[in-house]
Amino acid sequence: MTRSPETSHVMSASDMDRALTRIAHEIVESHRGVEGLVLLGIPRRGTVLARRLGERLARIDPSFDAELSTGSLDITLYRDDLRSHGARTPEPTKIPATGIDGATVVLVDDVLYSGRTVRAALDALQALGRPAVVRLAVLVDRGHRELPIRSDHVGKNLPTSREERVSVQLQEVDGVARDEEAVVIQRGLSSASPAGER
């Protein structure tokens, strides 16, 4: 008999909103404003989170144009697991019209795990231009790094085991109601199930 995985909610929709608001304030403070700031989300959930961060930055400083300064960065062709995971469908890369040369680029993702996704994002970014500075903002840092990568802005540090899966559920991607969005941990997954994000 197969046991179904145990699920624990570790962040609610309001927790996620507060975390994103705090991260937005941290970005403004560390950058000393919003001039020359570009947000690039890593598809798919990172793109949604980047858009929400952009909206918050515009509320904090109306000189930040969220629509013109927020985009997405597809990393599909730069991943190091293409052979083991097979073909993936690339997502659109959308770079703001001002470009990224000389900008402070904040990469945005949902979960930081091994660091390999971020490494792929850095490679993809290098092919597009030369930012002055690259920062990383994540909603959740679950540990277990395999590469020397750390986030500059973290919504929640979440100690996990490698056998657990951390899942961020967003309305735009997962079809849940906005007030039912959550970060959940699944335990008791079968060995064939993915244990976490890269």
Rosetta constraint file for C-alpha pairs under 8 A:
AtomPair CA 3 CA 188 HARMONIC 7.56 0.50
AtomPair CA 4 CA 188 HARMONIC 7.23 0.50
AtomPair CA 4 CA 189 HARMONIC 7.59 0.50
AtomPair CA 5 CA 186 HARMONIC 6.01 0.50
AtomPair CA 5 CA 187 HARMONIC 5.38 0.50
AtomPair CA 5 CA 188 HARMONIC 4.70 0.50
AtomPair CA 5 CA 189 HARMONIC 5.45 0.50
AtomPair CA 6 CA 186 HARMONIC 5.57 0.50
AtomPair CA 6 CA 187 HARMONIC 5.05 0.50
AtomPair CA 6 CA 188 HARMONIC 6.20 0.50
AtomPair CA 7 CA 184 HARMONIC 6.51 0.50
AtomPair CA 7 CA 185 HARMONIC 5.60 0.50
AtomPair CA 7 CA 186 HARMONIC 4.50 0.50
AtomPair CA 7 CA 187 HARMONIC 6.37 0.50
AtomPair CA 8 CA 184 HARMONIC 5.44 0.50
AtomPair CA 8 CA 185 HARMONIC 5.21 0.50
AtomPair CA 8 CA 186 HARMONIC 6.56 0.50
AtomPair CA 9 CA 182 HARMONIC 6.70 0.50
AtomPair CA 9 CA 183 HARMONIC 5.97 0.50
AtomPair CA 9 CA 184 HARMONIC 4.37 0.50
AtomPair CA 9 CA 185 HARMONIC 6.50 0.50
AtomPair CA 10 CA 182 HARMONIC 7.46 0.50
AtomPair CA 10 CA 183 HARMONIC 5.65 0.50
AtomPair CA 10 CA 184 HARMONIC 5.59 0.50
AtomPair CA 10 CA 185 HARMONIC 7.12 0.50
AtomPair CA 11 CA 15 HARMONIC 5.47 0.50
AtomPair CA 11 CA 16 HARMONIC 6.37 0.50
AtomPair CA 11 CA 182 HARMONIC 5.42 0.50
AtomPair CA 11 CA 183 HARMONIC 4.89 0.50
AtomPair CA 11 CA 184 HARMONIC 7.07 0.50
AtomPair CA 12 CA 16 HARMONIC 6.25 0.50
AtomPair CA 12 CA 180 HARMONIC 7.33 0.50
AtomPair CA 12 CA 181 HARMONIC 6.40 0.50
AtomPair CA 12 CA 182 HARMONIC 4.65 0.50
AtomPair CA 12 CA 183 HARMONIC 6.68 0.50
AtomPair CA 13 CA 17 HARMONIC 6.24 0.50
AtomPair CA 13 CA 178 HARMONIC 7.16 0.50
AtomPair CA 13 CA 179 HARMONIC 5.59 0.50
AtomPair CA 13 CA 180 HARMONIC 6.20 0.50
AtomPair CA 13 CA 181 HARMONIC 4.83 0.50
AtomPair CA 13 CA 182 HARMONIC 5.42 0.50
AtomPair CA 14 CA 18 HARMONIC 6.19 0.50
AtomPair CA 14 CA 179 HARMONIC 7.70 0.50
AtomPair CA 15 CA 19 HARMONIC 6.16 0.50
AtomPair CA 16 CA 20 HARMONIC 6.19 0.50
AtomPair CA 16 CA 139 HARMONIC 7.57 0.50
AtomPair CA 16 CA 155 HARMONIC 7.52 0.50
AtomPair CA 16 CA 182 HARMONIC 7.45 0.50
AtomPair CA 17 CA 21 HARMONIC 6.22 0.50
AtomPair CA 18 CA 22 HARMONIC 6.18 0.50
AtomPair CA 19 CA 23 HARMONIC 6.15 0.50
AtomPair CA 19 CA 139 HARMONIC 7.27 0.50
AtomPair CA 19 CA 155 HARMONIC 4.75 0.50
AtomPair CA 19 CA 156 HARMONIC 7.48 0.50
AtomPair CA 20 CA 24 HARMONIC 6.11 0.50
AtomPair CA 20 CA 52 HARMONIC 7.67 0.50
AtomPair CA 20 CA 53 HARMONIC 6.25 0.50
AtomPair CA 20 CA 56 HARMONIC 7.95 0.50
AtomPair CA 20 CA 139 HARMONIC 7.39 0.50
AtomPair CA 20 CA 155 HARMONIC 6.67 0.50
AtomPair CA 21 CA 25 HARMONIC 6.41 0.50
AtomPair CA 21 CA 53 HARMONIC 7.32 0.50
AtomPair CA 21 CA 56 HARMONIC 6.38 0.50
AtomPair CA 22 CA 26 HARMONIC 6.20 0.50
AtomPair CA 22 CA 155 HARMONIC 7.75 0.50
AtomPair CA 23 CA 27 HARMONIC 6.14 0.50
AtomPair CA 23 CA 53 HARMONIC 7.85 0.50
AtomPair CA 23 CA 137 HARMONIC 7.53 0.50
AtomPair CA 23 CA 153 HARMONIC 6.00 0.50
AtomPair CA 23 CA 154 HARMONIC 7.05 0.50
AtomPair CA 23 CA 155 HARMONIC 6.76 0.50
AtomPair CA 24 CA 28 HARMONIC 6.40 0.50
AtomPair CA 24 CA 53 HARMONIC 5.99 0.50
AtomPair CA 24 CA 54 HARMONIC 7.98 0.50
AtomPair CA 24 CA 56 HARMONIC 6.27 0.50
AtomPair CA 24 CA 57 HARMONIC 5.74 0.50
AtomPair CA 25 CA 29 HARMONIC 6.15 0.50
AtomPair CA 25 CA 57 HARMONIC 7.51 0.50
AtomPair CA 25 CA 60 HARMONIC 7.54 0.50
AtomPair CA 26 CA 30 HARMONIC 5.98 0.50
AtomPair CA 26 CA 153 HARMONIC 7.28 0.50
AtomPair CA 27 CA 31 HARMONIC 5.89 0.50
AtomPair CA 27 CA 153 HARMONIC 7.68 0.50
AtomPair CA 28 CA 32 HARMONIC 5.62 0.50
AtomPair CA 28 CA 33 HARMONIC 4.86 0.50
AtomPair CA 28 CA 34 HARMONIC 6.04 0.50
AtomPair CA 28 CA 57 HARMONIC 7.52 0.50
AtomPair CA 29 CA 33 HARMONIC 6.54 0.50
AtomPair CA 33 CA 61 HARMONIC 7.81 0.50
AtomPair CA 34 CA 57 HARMONIC 7.83 0.50
AtomPair CA 34 CA 61 HARMONIC 7.29 0.50
AtomPair CA 34 CA 63 HARMONIC 7.50 0.50
AtomPair CA 34 CA 64 HARMONIC 6.00 0.50
AtomPair CA 35 CA 64 HARMONIC 7.35 0.50
AtomPair CA 36 CA 102 HARMONIC 7.76 0.50
AtomPair CA 36 CA 103 HARMONIC 5.03 0.50
AtomPair CA 36 CA 104 HARMONIC 6.02 0.50
AtomPair CA 37 CA 69 HARMONIC 6.96 0.50
AtomPair CA 37 CA 103 HARMONIC 5.97 0.50
AtomPair CA 37 CA 104 HARMONIC 4.96 0.50
AtomPair CA 37 CA 105 HARMONIC 6.11 0.50
AtomPair CA 37 CA 106 HARMONIC 7.55 0.50
AtomPair CA 38 CA 69 HARMONIC 4.97 0.50
AtomPair CA 38 CA 70 HARMONIC 5.89 0.50
AtomPair CA 38 CA 71 HARMONIC 7.82 0.50
AtomPair CA 38 CA 96 HARMONIC 7.71 0.50
AtomPair CA 38 CA 100 HARMONIC 7.25 0.50
AtomPair CA 38 CA 103 HARMONIC 6.65 0.50
AtomPair CA 38 CA 104 HARMONIC 6.09 0.50
AtomPair CA 38 CA 105 HARMONIC 4.79 0.50
AtomPair CA 38 CA 106 HARMONIC 6.20 0.50
AtomPair CA 39 CA 50 HARMONIC 6.06 0.50
AtomPair CA 39 CA 54 HARMONIC 7.19 0.50
AtomPair CA 39 CA 69 HARMONIC 6.31 0.50
AtomPair CA 39 CA 70 HARMONIC 4.69 0.50
AtomPair CA 39 CA 71 HARMONIC 6.20 0.50
AtomPair CA 39 CA 72 HARMONIC 7.92 0.50
AtomPair CA 39 CA 105 HARMONIC 5.83 0.50
AtomPair CA 39 CA 106 HARMONIC 4.88 0.50
AtomPair CA 39 CA 107 HARMONIC 6.15 0.50
AtomPair CA 39 CA 108 HARMONIC 7.01 0.50
AtomPair CA 40 CA 47 HARMONIC 6.99 0.50
AtomPair CA 40 CA 50 HARMONIC 6.40 0.50
AtomPair CA 40 CA 70 HARMONIC 5.91 0.50
AtomPair CA 40 CA 71 HARMONIC 4.77 0.50
AtomPair CA 40 CA 72 HARMONIC 4.68 0.50
AtomPair CA 40 CA 73 HARMONIC 5.94 0.50
AtomPair CA 40 CA 95 HARMONIC 7.69 0.50
AtomPair CA 40 CA 105 HARMONIC 6.97 0.50
AtomPair CA 40 CA 106 HARMONIC 6.16 0.50
AtomPair CA 40 CA 107 HARMONIC 5.00 0.50
AtomPair CA 40 CA 108 HARMONIC 6.03 0.50
AtomPair CA 41 CA 45 HARMONIC 7.67 0.50
AtomPair CA 41 CA 46 HARMONIC 4.40 0.50
AtomPair CA 41 CA 47 HARMONIC 3.80 0.50
AtomPair CA 41 CA 48 HARMONIC 7.13 0.50
AtomPair CA 41 CA 49 HARMONIC 6.96 0.50
AtomPair CA 41 CA 50 HARMONIC 5.06 0.50
AtomPair CA 41 CA 51 HARMONIC 7.78 0.50
AtomPair CA 41 CA 70 HARMONIC 7.90 0.50
AtomPair CA 41 CA 71 HARMONIC 6.33 0.50
AtomPair CA 41 CA 72 HARMONIC 4.55 0.50
AtomPair CA 41 CA 73 HARMONIC 6.05 0.50
AtomPair CA 41 CA 107 HARMONIC 5.81 0.50
AtomPair CA 41 CA 108 HARMONIC 4.55 0.50
AtomPair CA 41 CA 109 HARMONIC 6.09 0.50
AtomPair CA 42 CA 46 HARMONIC 4.57 0.50
AtomPair CA 42 CA 47 HARMONIC 5.49 0.50
AtomPair CA 42 CA 72 HARMONIC 5.89 0.50
AtomPair CA 42 CA 73 HARMONIC 5.31 0.50
AtomPair CA 42 CA 74 HARMONIC 6.21 0.50
AtomPair CA 42 CA 75 HARMONIC 7.39 0.50
AtomPair CA 42 CA 107 HARMONIC 7.05 0.50
AtomPair CA 42 CA 108 HARMONIC 6.09 0.50
AtomPair CA 42 CA 109 HARMONIC 5.52 0.50
AtomPair CA 42 CA 121 HARMONIC 7.52 0.50
AtomPair CA 43 CA 47 HARMONIC 5.17 0.50
AtomPair CA 43 CA 48 HARMONIC 7.99 0.50
AtomPair CA 43 CA 72 HARMONIC 6.66 0.50
AtomPair CA 43 CA 73 HARMONIC 6.87 0.50
AtomPair CA 43 CA 74 HARMONIC 6.21 0.50
AtomPair CA 43 CA 91 HARMONIC 6.66 0.50
AtomPair CA 43 CA 109 HARMONIC 7.83 0.50
AtomPair CA 44 CA 48 HARMONIC 7.00 0.50
AtomPair CA 44 CA 91 HARMONIC 7.82 0.50
AtomPair CA 44 CA 173 HARMONIC 7.30 0.50
AtomPair CA 45 CA 49 HARMONIC 6.26 0.50
AtomPair CA 45 CA 109 HARMONIC 6.67 0.50
AtomPair CA 45 CA 110 HARMONIC 5.98 0.50
AtomPair CA 45 CA 168 HARMONIC 7.85 0.50
AtomPair CA 45 CA 170 HARMONIC 7.32 0.50
AtomPair CA 45 CA 173 HARMONIC 6.85 0.50
AtomPair CA 46 CA 50 HARMONIC 5.97 0.50
AtomPair CA 46 CA 108 HARMONIC 5.21 0.50
AtomPair CA 46 CA 109 HARMONIC 3.86 0.50
AtomPair CA 46 CA 110 HARMONIC 5.29 0.50
AtomPair CA 47 CA 51 HARMONIC 6.29 0.50
AtomPair CA 47 CA 71 HARMONIC 7.24 0.50
AtomPair CA 47 CA 72 HARMONIC 5.65 0.50
AtomPair CA 47 CA 108 HARMONIC 7.16 0.50
AtomPair CA 47 CA 109 HARMONIC 7.39 0.50
AtomPair CA 48 CA 52 HARMONIC 6.39 0.50
AtomPair CA 48 CA 172 HARMONIC 7.25 0.50
AtomPair CA 49 CA 53 HARMONIC 6.08 0.50
AtomPair CA 49 CA 108 HARMONIC 6.88 0.50
AtomPair CA 49 CA 109 HARMONIC 7.14 0.50
AtomPair CA 49 CA 110 HARMONIC 7.26 0.50
AtomPair CA 50 CA 54 HARMONIC 6.06 0.50
AtomPair CA 50 CA 70 HARMONIC 6.84 0.50
AtomPair CA 50 CA 71 HARMONIC 7.67 0.50
AtomPair CA 50 CA 108 HARMONIC 5.70 0.50
AtomPair CA 50 CA 109 HARMONIC 7.82 0.50
AtomPair CA 51 CA 55 HARMONIC 6.39 0.50
AtomPair CA 51 CA 66 HARMONIC 7.42 0.50
AtomPair CA 51 CA 70 HARMONIC 6.45 0.50
AtomPair CA 51 CA 71 HARMONIC 7.84 0.50
AtomPair CA 52 CA 56 HARMONIC 6.45 0.50
AtomPair CA 53 CA 57 HARMONIC 6.15 0.50
AtomPair CA 54 CA 58 HARMONIC 6.21 0.50
AtomPair CA 54 CA 65 HARMONIC 7.96 0.50
AtomPair CA 54 CA 66 HARMONIC 4.79 0.50
AtomPair CA 54 CA 67 HARMONIC 7.79 0.50
AtomPair CA 54 CA 69 HARMONIC 7.77 0.50
AtomPair CA 54 CA 70 HARMONIC 6.53 0.50
AtomPair CA 55 CA 59 HARMONIC 6.43 0.50
AtomPair CA 55 CA 66 HARMONIC 5.91 0.50
AtomPair CA 56 CA 60 HARMONIC 6.26 0.50
AtomPair CA 57 CA 61 HARMONIC 6.00 0.50
AtomPair CA 57 CA 62 HARMONIC 7.71 0.50
AtomPair CA 57 CA 64 HARMONIC 6.57 0.50
AtomPair CA 57 CA 66 HARMONIC 7.46 0.50
AtomPair CA 58 CA 62 HARMONIC 4.72 0.50
AtomPair CA 58 CA 63 HARMONIC 6.81 0.50
AtomPair CA 58 CA 64 HARMONIC 4.98 0.50
AtomPair CA 58 CA 65 HARMONIC 6.37 0.50
AtomPair CA 58 CA 66 HARMONIC 6.13 0.50
AtomPair CA 64 CA 69 HARMONIC 7.58 0.50
AtomPair CA 65 CA 69 HARMONIC 5.95 0.50
AtomPair CA 66 CA 70 HARMONIC 5.75 0.50
AtomPair CA 68 CA 96 HARMONIC 5.73 0.50
AtomPair CA 68 CA 97 HARMONIC 7.12 0.50
AtomPair CA 69 CA 96 HARMONIC 5.62 0.50
AtomPair CA 70 CA 95 HARMONIC 7.64 0.50
AtomPair CA 70 CA 96 HARMONIC 6.47 0.50
AtomPair CA 71 CA 93 HARMONIC 7.39 0.50
AtomPair CA 71 CA 94 HARMONIC 4.93 0.50
AtomPair CA 71 CA 95 HARMONIC 5.27 0.50
AtomPair CA 71 CA 96 HARMONIC 6.09 0.50
AtomPair CA 72 CA 92 HARMONIC 7.15 0.50
AtomPair CA 72 CA 93 HARMONIC 5.14 0.50
AtomPair CA 72 CA 94 HARMONIC 4.98 0.50
AtomPair CA 72 CA 95 HARMONIC 6.61 0.50
AtomPair CA 73 CA 92 HARMONIC 7.33 0.50
AtomPair CA 73 CA 93 HARMONIC 4.64 0.50
AtomPair CA 73 CA 94 HARMONIC 6.51 0.50
AtomPair CA 73 CA 95 HARMONIC 7.49 0.50
AtomPair CA 73 CA 121 HARMONIC 7.14 0.50
AtomPair CA 73 CA 124 HARMONIC 7.45 0.50
AtomPair CA 73 CA 125 HARMONIC 7.58 0.50
AtomPair CA 74 CA 90 HARMONIC 6.61 0.50
AtomPair CA 74 CA 91 HARMONIC 5.58 0.50
AtomPair CA 74 CA 92 HARMONIC 6.17 0.50
AtomPair CA 74 CA 93 HARMONIC 5.13 0.50
AtomPair CA 74 CA 121 HARMONIC 7.55 0.50
AtomPair CA 74 CA 124 HARMONIC 7.51 0.50
AtomPair CA 75 CA 79 HARMONIC 6.40 0.50
AtomPair CA 75 CA 90 HARMONIC 7.80 0.50
AtomPair CA 75 CA 117 HARMONIC 7.62 0.50
AtomPair CA 75 CA 120 HARMONIC 5.83 0.50
AtomPair CA 75 CA 121 HARMONIC 5.49 0.50
AtomPair CA 75 CA 124 HARMONIC 6.00 0.50
AtomPair CA 76 CA 88 HARMONIC 6.81 0.50
AtomPair CA 76 CA 89 HARMONIC 7.56 0.50
AtomPair CA 76 CA 90 HARMONIC 5.64 0.50
AtomPair CA 76 CA 91 HARMONIC 7.77 0.50
AtomPair CA 77 CA 82 HARMONIC 7.90 0.50
AtomPair CA 77 CA 90 HARMONIC 7.78 0.50
AtomPair CA 78 CA 120 HARMONIC 5.00 0.50
AtomPair CA 78 CA 121 HARMONIC 7.41 0.50
AtomPair CA 78 CA 123 HARMONIC 6.64 0.50
AtomPair CA 78 CA 124 HARMONIC 6.42 0.50
AtomPair CA 79 CA 116 HARMONIC 7.49 0.50
AtomPair CA 79 CA 117 HARMONIC 6.91 0.50
AtomPair CA 79 CA 120 HARMONIC 5.35 0.50
AtomPair CA 80 CA 116 HARMONIC 7.63 0.50
AtomPair CA 80 CA 120 HARMONIC 7.64 0.50
AtomPair CA 81 CA 85 HARMONIC 5.93 0.50
AtomPair CA 82 CA 86 HARMONIC 5.41 0.50
AtomPair CA 82 CA 87 HARMONIC 6.54 0.50
AtomPair CA 82 CA 88 HARMONIC 7.76 0.50
AtomPair CA 95 CA 99 HARMONIC 6.23 0.50
AtomPair CA 95 CA 100 HARMONIC 7.58 0.50
AtomPair CA 96 CA 100 HARMONIC 7.63 0.50
AtomPair CA 99 CA 103 HARMONIC 7.94 0.50
AtomPair CA 99 CA 129 HARMONIC 7.67 0.50
AtomPair CA 100 CA 104 HARMONIC 7.67 0.50
AtomPair CA 100 CA 105 HARMONIC 7.03 0.50
AtomPair CA 100 CA 128 HARMONIC 7.70 0.50
AtomPair CA 100 CA 129 HARMONIC 5.96 0.50
AtomPair CA 100 CA 130 HARMONIC 6.52 0.50
AtomPair CA 100 CA 131 HARMONIC 5.35 0.50
AtomPair CA 101 CA 129 HARMONIC 5.40 0.50
AtomPair CA 101 CA 130 HARMONIC 4.66 0.50
AtomPair CA 101 CA 131 HARMONIC 4.64 0.50
AtomPair CA 101 CA 132 HARMONIC 6.91 0.50
AtomPair CA 102 CA 130 HARMONIC 6.40 0.50
AtomPair CA 102 CA 131 HARMONIC 4.59 0.50
AtomPair CA 102 CA 132 HARMONIC 4.40 0.50
AtomPair CA 102 CA 133 HARMONIC 7.68 0.50
AtomPair CA 103 CA 131 HARMONIC 4.89 0.50
AtomPair CA 103 CA 132 HARMONIC 5.29 0.50
AtomPair CA 103 CA 133 HARMONIC 6.72 0.50
AtomPair CA 104 CA 131 HARMONIC 6.07 0.50
AtomPair CA 104 CA 132 HARMONIC 5.69 0.50
AtomPair CA 104 CA 133 HARMONIC 4.71 0.50
AtomPair CA 104 CA 134 HARMONIC 5.86 0.50
AtomPair CA 104 CA 135 HARMONIC 7.46 0.50
AtomPair CA 105 CA 131 HARMONIC 6.49 0.50
AtomPair CA 105 CA 132 HARMONIC 7.91 0.50
AtomPair CA 105 CA 133 HARMONIC 6.22 0.50
AtomPair CA 105 CA 134 HARMONIC 4.83 0.50
AtomPair CA 105 CA 135 HARMONIC 6.16 0.50
AtomPair CA 106 CA 134 HARMONIC 5.83 0.50
AtomPair CA 106 CA 135 HARMONIC 4.60 0.50
AtomPair CA 106 CA 136 HARMONIC 5.43 0.50
AtomPair CA 106 CA 137 HARMONIC 6.65 0.50
AtomPair CA 107 CA 134 HARMONIC 7.22 0.50
AtomPair CA 107 CA 135 HARMONIC 6.11 0.50
AtomPair CA 107 CA 136 HARMONIC 4.83 0.50
AtomPair CA 107 CA 137 HARMONIC 6.14 0.50
AtomPair CA 108 CA 136 HARMONIC 6.08 0.50
AtomPair CA 108 CA 137 HARMONIC 4.92 0.50
AtomPair CA 108 CA 138 HARMONIC 5.76 0.50
AtomPair CA 109 CA 137 HARMONIC 6.60 0.50
AtomPair CA 109 CA 138 HARMONIC 4.96 0.50
AtomPair CA 109 CA 139 HARMONIC 6.88 0.50
AtomPair CA 110 CA 138 HARMONIC 5.31 0.50
AtomPair CA 110 CA 139 HARMONIC 4.98 0.50
AtomPair CA 110 CA 140 HARMONIC 6.18 0.50
AtomPair CA 110 CA 168 HARMONIC 6.77 0.50
AtomPair CA 111 CA 138 HARMONIC 6.02 0.50
AtomPair CA 111 CA 139 HARMONIC 6.15 0.50
AtomPair CA 111 CA 140 HARMONIC 4.79 0.50
AtomPair CA 111 CA 141 HARMONIC 5.80 0.50
AtomPair CA 111 CA 142 HARMONIC 7.03 0.50
AtomPair CA 111 CA 166 HARMONIC 7.64 0.50
AtomPair CA 111 CA 168 HARMONIC 7.77 0.50
AtomPair CA 111 CA 197 HARMONIC 6.85 0.50
AtomPair CA 112 CA 138 HARMONIC 6.49 0.50
AtomPair CA 112 CA 140 HARMONIC 6.26 0.50
AtomPair CA 112 CA 141 HARMONIC 4.74 0.50
AtomPair CA 112 CA 142 HARMONIC 6.20 0.50
AtomPair CA 112 CA 143 HARMONIC 7.21 0.50
AtomPair CA 112 CA 151 HARMONIC 7.90 0.50
AtomPair CA 112 CA 197 HARMONIC 7.37 0.50
AtomPair CA 112 CA 198 HARMONIC 7.29 0.50
AtomPair CA 113 CA 141 HARMONIC 6.49 0.50
AtomPair CA 113 CA 142 HARMONIC 5.62 0.50
AtomPair CA 113 CA 143 HARMONIC 5.53 0.50
AtomPair CA 113 CA 144 HARMONIC 5.88 0.50
AtomPair CA 113 CA 145 HARMONIC 5.84 0.50
AtomPair CA 113 CA 196 HARMONIC 7.33 0.50
AtomPair CA 113 CA 197 HARMONIC 5.90 0.50
AtomPair CA 113 CA 198 HARMONIC 5.51 0.50
AtomPair CA 114 CA 143 HARMONIC 7.32 0.50
AtomPair CA 114 CA 144 HARMONIC 5.69 0.50
AtomPair CA 114 CA 145 HARMONIC 4.07 0.50
AtomPair CA 114 CA 146 HARMONIC 4.79 0.50
AtomPair CA 114 CA 147 HARMONIC 6.56 0.50
AtomPair CA 114 CA 197 HARMONIC 7.52 0.50
AtomPair CA 114 CA 198 HARMONIC 5.22 0.50
AtomPair CA 115 CA 119 HARMONIC 6.29 0.50
AtomPair CA 115 CA 145 HARMONIC 5.80 0.50
AtomPair CA 115 CA 146 HARMONIC 6.28 0.50
AtomPair CA 115 CA 147 HARMONIC 5.59 0.50
AtomPair CA 115 CA 148 HARMONIC 7.57 0.50
AtomPair CA 115 CA 149 HARMONIC 5.85 0.50
AtomPair CA 115 CA 150 HARMONIC 7.87 0.50
AtomPair CA 115 CA 198 HARMONIC 6.35 0.50
AtomPair CA 116 CA 120 HARMONIC 6.22 0.50
AtomPair CA 116 CA 146 HARMONIC 7.51 0.50
AtomPair CA 116 CA 147 HARMONIC 6.96 0.50
AtomPair CA 116 CA 198 HARMONIC 5.59 0.50
AtomPair CA 117 CA 121 HARMONIC 6.23 0.50
AtomPair CA 117 CA 198 HARMONIC 5.53 0.50
AtomPair CA 118 CA 122 HARMONIC 6.20 0.50
AtomPair CA 118 CA 149 HARMONIC 7.76 0.50
AtomPair CA 119 CA 123 HARMONIC 6.40 0.50
AtomPair CA 119 CA 149 HARMONIC 8.00 0.50
AtomPair CA 120 CA 124 HARMONIC 6.20 0.50
AtomPair CA 121 CA 125 HARMONIC 6.00 0.50
AtomPair CA 122 CA 126 HARMONIC 6.18 0.50
AtomPair CA 123 CA 127 HARMONIC 6.64 0.50
AtomPair CA 124 CA 128 HARMONIC 6.87 0.50
AtomPair CA 125 CA 129 HARMONIC 6.56 0.50
AtomPair CA 125 CA 130 HARMONIC 7.84 0.50
AtomPair CA 126 CA 130 HARMONIC 6.35 0.50
AtomPair CA 135 CA 151 HARMONIC 7.45 0.50
AtomPair CA 135 CA 152 HARMONIC 6.15 0.50
AtomPair CA 136 CA 150 HARMONIC 7.73 0.50
AtomPair CA 136 CA 151 HARMONIC 5.00 0.50
AtomPair CA 136 CA 152 HARMONIC 5.33 0.50
AtomPair CA 136 CA 153 HARMONIC 6.42 0.50
AtomPair CA 137 CA 151 HARMONIC 5.90 0.50
AtomPair CA 137 CA 152 HARMONIC 5.97 0.50
AtomPair CA 137 CA 153 HARMONIC 4.51 0.50
AtomPair CA 137 CA 154 HARMONIC 5.94 0.50
AtomPair CA 138 CA 151 HARMONIC 6.80 0.50
AtomPair CA 138 CA 153 HARMONIC 6.34 0.50
AtomPair CA 138 CA 154 HARMONIC 5.15 0.50
AtomPair CA 138 CA 155 HARMONIC 6.41 0.50
AtomPair CA 139 CA 154 HARMONIC 5.68 0.50
AtomPair CA 139 CA 155 HARMONIC 4.44 0.50
AtomPair CA 139 CA 156 HARMONIC 6.27 0.50
AtomPair CA 140 CA 154 HARMONIC 6.24 0.50
AtomPair CA 140 CA 155 HARMONIC 5.70 0.50
AtomPair CA 140 CA 156 HARMONIC 4.92 0.50
AtomPair CA 140 CA 157 HARMONIC 5.88 0.50
AtomPair CA 140 CA 158 HARMONIC 6.63 0.50
AtomPair CA 141 CA 151 HARMONIC 7.90 0.50
AtomPair CA 141 CA 154 HARMONIC 6.64 0.50
AtomPair CA 141 CA 155 HARMONIC 7.87 0.50
AtomPair CA 141 CA 156 HARMONIC 6.34 0.50
AtomPair CA 141 CA 157 HARMONIC 4.83 0.50
AtomPair CA 141 CA 158 HARMONIC 5.90 0.50
AtomPair CA 142 CA 157 HARMONIC 6.09 0.50
AtomPair CA 142 CA 158 HARMONIC 4.71 0.50
AtomPair CA 142 CA 159 HARMONIC 5.46 0.50
AtomPair CA 142 CA 160 HARMONIC 5.91 0.50
AtomPair CA 142 CA 166 HARMONIC 7.85 0.50
AtomPair CA 143 CA 157 HARMONIC 7.85 0.50
AtomPair CA 143 CA 158 HARMONIC 7.30 0.50
AtomPair CA 143 CA 159 HARMONIC 6.38 0.50
AtomPair CA 143 CA 160 HARMONIC 7.06 0.50
AtomPair CA 144 CA 162 HARMONIC 7.42 0.50
AtomPair CA 145 CA 149 HARMONIC 7.34 0.50
AtomPair CA 160 CA 164 HARMONIC 6.56 0.50
AtomPair CA 162 CA 195 HARMONIC 6.09 0.50
AtomPair CA 162 CA 196 HARMONIC 7.05 0.50
AtomPair CA 163 CA 187 HARMONIC 6.98 0.50
AtomPair CA 163 CA 188 HARMONIC 7.52 0.50
AtomPair CA 163 CA 189 HARMONIC 7.16 0.50
AtomPair CA 163 CA 195 HARMONIC 5.10 0.50
AtomPair CA 163 CA 196 HARMONIC 7.71 0.50
AtomPair CA 164 CA 185 HARMONIC 6.50 0.50
AtomPair CA 164 CA 186 HARMONIC 5.61 0.50
AtomPair CA 164 CA 187 HARMONIC 4.96 0.50
AtomPair CA 164 CA 188 HARMONIC 7.31 0.50
AtomPair CA 164 CA 189 HARMONIC 7.17 0.50
AtomPair CA 164 CA 195 HARMONIC 5.24 0.50
AtomPair CA 164 CA 196 HARMONIC 6.55 0.50
AtomPair CA 165 CA 185 HARMONIC 5.56 0.50
AtomPair CA 165 CA 186 HARMONIC 5.11 0.50
AtomPair CA 165 CA 187 HARMONIC 6.82 0.50
AtomPair CA 165 CA 189 HARMONIC 7.98 0.50
AtomPair CA 165 CA 194 HARMONIC 7.02 0.50
AtomPair CA 165 CA 195 HARMONIC 4.69 0.50
AtomPair CA 165 CA 196 HARMONIC 4.45 0.50
AtomPair CA 165 CA 197 HARMONIC 7.54 0.50
AtomPair CA 166 CA 183 HARMONIC 7.07 0.50
AtomPair CA 166 CA 184 HARMONIC 5.80 0.50
AtomPair CA 166 CA 185 HARMONIC 4.63 0.50
AtomPair CA 166 CA 186 HARMONIC 6.55 0.50
AtomPair CA 166 CA 196 HARMONIC 5.98 0.50
AtomPair CA 166 CA 197 HARMONIC 7.43 0.50
AtomPair CA 167 CA 183 HARMONIC 5.69 0.50
AtomPair CA 167 CA 184 HARMONIC 5.31 0.50
AtomPair CA 167 CA 185 HARMONIC 6.36 0.50
AtomPair CA 167 CA 186 HARMONIC 7.86 0.50
AtomPair CA 168 CA 181 HARMONIC 7.78 0.50
AtomPair CA 168 CA 182 HARMONIC 6.04 0.50
AtomPair CA 168 CA 183 HARMONIC 4.49 0.50
AtomPair CA 168 CA 184 HARMONIC 6.54 0.50
AtomPair CA 169 CA 173 HARMONIC 7.47 0.50
AtomPair CA 169 CA 174 HARMONIC 5.87 0.50
AtomPair CA 169 CA 176 HARMONIC 7.16 0.50
AtomPair CA 169 CA 181 HARMONIC 5.32 0.50
AtomPair CA 169 CA 182 HARMONIC 5.33 0.50
AtomPair CA 169 CA 183 HARMONIC 6.19 0.50
AtomPair CA 169 CA 184 HARMONIC 7.89 0.50
AtomPair CA 170 CA 174 HARMONIC 5.45 0.50
AtomPair CA 170 CA 175 HARMONIC 7.00 0.50
AtomPair CA 170 CA 176 HARMONIC 6.44 0.50
AtomPair CA 170 CA 178 HARMONIC 7.26 0.50
AtomPair CA 170 CA 181 HARMONIC 5.34 0.50
AtomPair CA 170 CA 182 HARMONIC 7.26 0.50
AtomPair CA 171 CA 175 HARMONIC 4.74 0.50
AtomPair CA 171 CA 176 HARMONIC 4.73 0.50
AtomPair CA 171 CA 177 HARMONIC 5.73 0.50
AtomPair CA 171 CA 178 HARMONIC 5.48 0.50
AtomPair CA 171 CA 181 HARMONIC 6.59 0.50
AtomPair CA 172 CA 176 HARMONIC 7.95 0.50
AtomPair CA 176 CA 180 HARMONIC 6.12 0.50
AtomPair CA 176 CA 181 HARMONIC 6.30 0.50
AtomPair CA 177 CA 181 HARMONIC 6.58 0.50
AtomPair CA 189 CA 193 HARMONIC 6.00 0.50
AtomPair CA 189 CA 195 HARMONIC 7.38 0.50
